Amino acid sequence: MQITIRKHGGFYHVFDDDCYILYYLFDYKIINRKTGFPLSSLNKVINKLTDLSISYEVIEEGKRDFKKLNKYNKYLKLGISKYDKDNKYLSIYSKLDSLDDTDLDKILEYIDGIINEK
């Protein structure tokens, strides 16, 4: 497995499962299973992928660069997990935000109690 990075205009784009790895590493926003970053960030992305031994391929107009490494699946799992947790957090936050003050205070007190037990 490898991350495929495709140049399109002034950005590089990453699709499908690959975008979860970049979400995990850089917090790049995912929209419709796609993420992107400006051309100026390519070296930062490549250096991080290389440091973590994640295979990647950069496809530019008329040029392909490839680096075969081996920790793609590890970071895919971490990326999907982080994405799911962040979305669950946002969903819970949205629900808490809609509660009245009395109910919110009860829930926050309960959560605080659980956290302080740890």
PyMOL commands that set and color helices and strands:
alter all, ss='L'
color gray80, all
select helices_A, chain A and resi 17-26+39-51+72-97+101-117
alter helices_A, ss='H'
color red, helices_A
select strands_A, chain A and resi 3-8+11-15+34-38+56-60+63-67
alter strands_A, ss='S'
color yellow, strands_A
deselect
rebuild
show_as cartoon
